[in-house]
Amino acid sequence: MGANKMFKSLVVGSVLSLATLGQAVAETTLRYAEATPNRGARADALQYFADQLQEQSGGDLKLDIHWGGALLKYSAILGGVSSGTADMGSVLAAYEPQKMRALSVGDIPVPQSDSWVGMRAMYELMTTNEQLQKEFAKNDVVYVTNYTTSPMQFECAGDVRIEKLEDFAGKKIRASAIYAKILDEVGANMVNFIYSEVYQALDTGLVDCSGGYLYAMRAFKTPEVTTSVALMNWGQIAGFAMVMNKWTWDDLSAEQQQLMRKVGSEMVDFYAEKVIKDNQDVTDKLPTGELGNKVEVIKWSDESRAELFAQSDKYVTAWIADMNKAGLDGKAIWDEYQALLNKYQAELDEKGYPWTRS
């Protein structure tokens, strides 16, 4: 090969190497810590987020999801994302009540228990309120989007039927967070254990009733050991978010950050549609015996539900006081959250869900 040809070959090779390097730099793979297995509506929503992010970024942004707590358990996800062990993860305020006090507003029982309404209100609050954004930043994370457990219901065994708040008195009940405190106050005997033990506890009589979610009843096969479900629609755990390491977020371009939020917003609608349909399907099938026993579905009246939320007032006051103590304007944040819940409830009442609109 002549000197000239050799020179040209080296130049072309260098240009190709630079092009390849540019492509490698453009592609960012983010490690995601997820504590639950890859099944169910929420797993589908996370996979949807990952697929859409990759597709809409033209392959520049990818998620490497570590399912089932393989990278970090729930209790360790916030610390892991803060430190960079993971770039992103799913966090519950209940595991980090002080560090995630900003997110905990979504765990206070409110009458607007619809999954879409709750997640939409949380998404707008967390992405627009500067006080809350600073709280996330203090823990070296950035809020990306929201999940929810969907509304709380109570499944009961034997001859136990729960039609109103007073019916909990003297019963052995499993519940968590504020829900457990309220039921303790009205005379229930609270029993505490992890959700995977609910089936056995109901089957053996360790508890009379357990608080849970309709889609989980199918997943954990509890209709095999229950006789009734109190359809209370008692709030929802919406203090449940996808977060990203702040330094990783800051390294993204403005366009990539915007895309993250866009896909996060789209995931809210995707997940809400799936979980609402799943819950309705379970509600329809419980009385038929298709899921186990023929389970009675007891729909609570508006009056009985109003009693539940009257019990929440002192916890709202306590939450506001805790936020004020941390140097935030708790009342202003609570009022903004209430306004957003009302806004999206009104939109739902007027227009229906986004996926049903023509």
N, C-alpha and C positions, 0 to 999 in steps of 0.2 A: 504493500500500500504506500502511495506517495505521501509526502509530508502534508500536502494540501488536503488530500482525502482524509488522512488521519486527523487533521485539525477539525475538519467538518464533522467527522464521526464523533469526536470528543464534545464538540459544541452541541450537536443534536442530542447526545447522551445526557449532557448536563441539563439541557432544557427539559428533557423527558423526566429526569430525576427531580427537578424543581417542580414540575407539574404534578408528579406523583406525591411529592412532599406536601404541596399545596392542598391536594385532595385529602391527604391524611390529617392535616391540620384542621380542615373544614369539618371532618367527621368527628363528632363528640359522642362518646358512649358514656352514659350516666348510670352508675350503680344504684339500684333501687332496693331498699329494704322493706319487705312486706311480711308481716307476722303470720298471715293466714295462708292456707293452701290455695292452689290454683283451681278453685271451683266456686260456683255460685255467682250471683249477680254482681257483687262488688269486684270479684276477680275478673269478670268479663269487662267491667268498666275500666279497670286498671289496664288490661290488655288493649282495650279500645284506645285509651290515652296513648299508650306506647306506639300502637300501629299508626294512629293519626299523626303523632308527632314526627315519626319517621317519614311518613308519606308527605305531609305538608311541608317538611323542611327539605324535601328532595334528598333524604338520606343523611342529612347533616347532623341530625339529633336522633340518638337511639337510646333506648333503655335496656339495661341488663338487669332484669328483675330477679331478685333472690326471694323465692316464695317460702312460706311455712316457717319463718323465723330462722332460716338457714344462715343468714348474715347477722341479723339482730332480732331479739324478741321485742314485743311491744314496749316493755318497760325500759329498753335500752335504745330505742330508735331515735328519740330526740337527741340524746347525747352522742349517738353515732353519727347522725347527720351534722350536728354542730361541729364535731371534731374532724369530719371528712372521711370517716370510716365508710360511710355511704354518701353519695351525692344527693340522694332524695329518699323519702320514706313516708309511710303512713303513720301519723301520730294521733293519739287520743289524749284530750286534755285531762281525763280522769287519772292517767298515769303520772302526769306532771302538773298537779293543780296550781302550784305557784309559778313555775316557769311558763306554763301555758294558760295563765289566767285570762289572757286576751281571747283565747279560743273557747274557754269554759262557758262563755255566755250562751253557747249553743246547747248546753246540757241542762239549762233551767227549764222545767216543764212549762210549755206555753200551749194555749188552745189551738194554735195553727200547727197541727201535727202532720200535715201533708208533706211527704218527702221532697217534692219538687219545690214547694213554697219555702221550706226550711233551708234547703241547700242554696237556693237562689238568694235568699236574704243574707245568709252567712257569706256567700261568695262576694256579694256587693259590699257588705260591711267590711270584710277583711281586705278587700282590694282597693278601698277608697278612704278608709279611716286612718289618718296619719298616726294617731296615738297608738292604735293597735299594730300598725306596721312597725313602729319603733319598738314595741314590746317583742315582736318576733325577732327583730334585728339584735336585741340585747342577748338573745340566745343563739346568735349567728345563723339564723335560718330565715327564709322568706316563704310566705304563704303562696301556694300555687292554686289549689282548688279544694273543694269540700266533698266529704262523704256524709252519710247518715246511716243510723241503724234502722230507720223507719219507725213508725209509732210503737210505743210500748203496749203490750197486751198481757193478760194473765191466763195461763192454762192451769187447770185444776183436775185433781183425781178424786175418785170415790164419789160421794154424793154432795161434794162441795160445789156451790154455785155462788158466784160473786156478781151481784146486780147493782150494788151501791157501796160507797166507801165504808159504811158501818159493818158491812159483811166481812171485812178483813179482821175484825176484832176477834181475838182468841185463836185465829188460824195460824198454822206454821207456814211461813212465807219466805221465799227467796226473792230478793230484789237487791239493787245496788244504788250507790250514789244518793242523790236527794230523794229518789223514790223510796228507798229503804228507810230513810229518816222520817218521811211523812207517814209511812205505814206503821212504823214503830210508835209514832205519836197517837195513832188512832187505835192502838191496842193489839196489833199483830205481833206474833212471836217470830222474830226474824232469825233465819238460818242462813249461814253464808258458806258458799262453795262455788267452784268454777263451773262454767256453763256446760262443759262436757259431762258433768256428773248429774245434770238435771233429770235425764231419763231414769236413772237408777233411783234417785231421790223421790221422784213421783211414784215410781213402781213399788218401792218398799214402804212408802208412807212417811219417810223422813220429813217431807213437806206436803202440805195440802195443795199449794199453788206456787207457781214460779213465774216471775216476770220475764217476758221474752218477746220475740218478733215472729211474725207469721212465717216468713221464708225459712227461719231457723227451725221452726216446728217440723217442717218437711225434712230438712237436712239432718236433724238429730232424731227423727222418727218418734218424737214424743206423742203424737196422736195414738200410738199403740198402747200408751199407759195413762191417757187422760180421758175425761168424760165431758168436760166443758171448757170453753174459752170465753173469757170476759173481754169483749171487743170494746176496749176503753179509749183507744187512740190517745193515750196519755203522753203527750209530748213526744220527743225523740232525742236520741243522743246525736247532736249535730256538731259537738265539739270534737270533730273527727276530720283531720285535714291531711292533704298532701303538702309536704314542705320540702324545700331545697336548701342546701348549704349556701350561706350568703355569699361566700367568696366564689363558689361555682356560678351562682346567679350573676354576680358582678362581672364575671369573665365572659358571659354571653353578650352578644351584640344586642342593641335595642330591638332589632327585628326579631331575634330569637326569643327575647324576653316577652315580647308582644305575642309571639306564636304560642309560647308556653301558656299564657293566660287565655288565649283564644281556645286552644285545645282543652284547657281546663274547664272553661265555660261550656264547651260542647259536651264534655264528659258528664257534667252535672245533668244535662237533659237525657243523655244516653242511660246513665245509671238510674235516674228517677223513673224513666219509662219501664226499665226492666224490673226494678224492685216493686213498683206499684202493681205491675201486671202479675208478678210472682205472688205477691201478697193477696191479690184478689182471687187468684187461682186456688190458693190454699184455703181462703175463706169459703169459696164455693164447694171445695171438696171435703172439708172437715165433716159436715153432716152426712155425707154419703157413705162413709166407711172406707173410701178408697185409700186413705192415708193411714188406716189402722182401725181404731174403734169408730163408731158413729159418734162424733163429738158435737155437742150442742154449742152453737154460737150465740152468745148472749150480747146483744147490741145495747150499749149503755145509752140512756136518754141524755138529752142536752142538760137537764137539771142535775143528773148524777155527775156528769162530766164537769159542770161548773163547780161542784163541791171540791173536785180534785185540784182545780187551779186556784181556788181560794186558799188552799193549803200552801201554795207556792209563794205567796206574797212575802213572807218573812225571809225566804231564801233569796228573793230578788233584792230585798233591802240589805241582806248580808253580803251579797255579791257586789252591790254598789259600794258598800262601805269598804270592802276589801280592795276594790279598784281605787277608791279615793286614797286609801292608806298607802297604796303603791305609787301615788302621785299622778293618777289619771282622773279624768272627769267621768266617774262611773255613771252618774245619772244621764249625762249627755249621750254616752255610748248606749246605755239601755234604751233610751228614748229613740235613738236612731235605729236600733235593732227592731224595736216595736213598729216603727214607721215602715220599715222594709218588709216585715212580715205582713203587715196590713196591705202594703202595695202589691205584693205578689199574690196574696190571697184574693184581692180584688181582681187582679188580672186573670187568675184562674177561674174565678166565678163568672167573669165576663166573657172570656175567650176560650176557656178550656186549656188543656195541656198543649204545649207547642207541637207535639207529634200527632195531635188530632186536628190541628187547624189546617184548613185547605190552602 
